């Protein structure tokens, strides 16, 4: 899942890859990580996006695509919810407010 954040497997595909049912995968994932599969994926996408923005080598639109968002506006909204600043503010060096 983490090797392809741009196009991750579905929960069904992930369950098949590890050889368990969808319900078992979701339950065990919650037990191990304290969040849903989708929540974990979103968290990993946001962490990578924050790292890439701090490096300053890509535009916000490029980073949005790299982490799997086809719509930069949806990416910007998710990033701001997670960190308390917009991706552009992060790119310009503003400190993260929430984590």
N, C-alpha and C positions, 0 to 999 in steps of 0.2 A: 504494500500500500504506500509506504513512504518513498519507494524508489520512483514512483510516478505520480506526484501530487497533481500534475496537470490533468491526468486522466486515470484516476484511481479505480480499482475494481469496485463493483457494487457489493453490498453486504452479502448477497447470495453468492457471488463469485468468490469473495473472500472466505466465506464459510466452506465452500467446496474445495478451495485451495488447502485449507487446514484440516479438512475431513470431519467437520461437525455440522450440525444443523444450524440454521440461522438463529433460532432461539437460544441454543447453547452458546453460540458465538457472542451474541449480544449480552447474555447473562454473565459469561466469563470475562468479557471485555469490561463490563461495568465493575465487576469484582476486582479485577487487576488494576485498572486505570482510573476508576472512580468517575467515568464518563462514558457516553455512548461512542460507538464507532465514528459516527458523524462528528461528534464533538471533538474527538481526538484528532480526526483528519483536519478539521477547521483550525484547531490549536496549532498543529504542525505547520499548516499553511501560513498562519499568521506569524509564527516564529521565523520561518524562512523569509517571509516578506520583510519583516523588520530588519533582519540581517542584511538582506540585499539593498534595502533602502539606505541603511547606514553606510554601506560601501559606496553608494553614489554612482555606480557605473551604468545603471539602467534607469529608464523612465518609469513612472508609476504604471503606465499602460503595459509596458513590457513585463514588469514584475507581476502585475495582475494576471497576465497570461501564464507566466512561469508557474505560479502557484495554483493555477486551475480555475481562474475566474474569467469567463468569457465577456463579462460586462464590468468594466473598470469602476462604474458607479457602485455596483454591488460590493466589489472588493473594498472600495473606499469606506463604505458604510460599515462593513464587517470589521475593518481595521480600526476605525474610530471607536466602535463599540468595545473592542478588545483592549486598545491601548490609550484611548482618551485623546488622541491627536489624529489628524488626517495623515494619509501616506505622504502627501506633499510636505506637511510640516515636519514629518520624520525625515524625509529626504533632505530638507533644509537644516537638519540638525537639532530640531526642538526635542526636548527631553520627553520621554514617555511618562504619562501621568498615572495610568493604571496598569497593573499586571496581574 
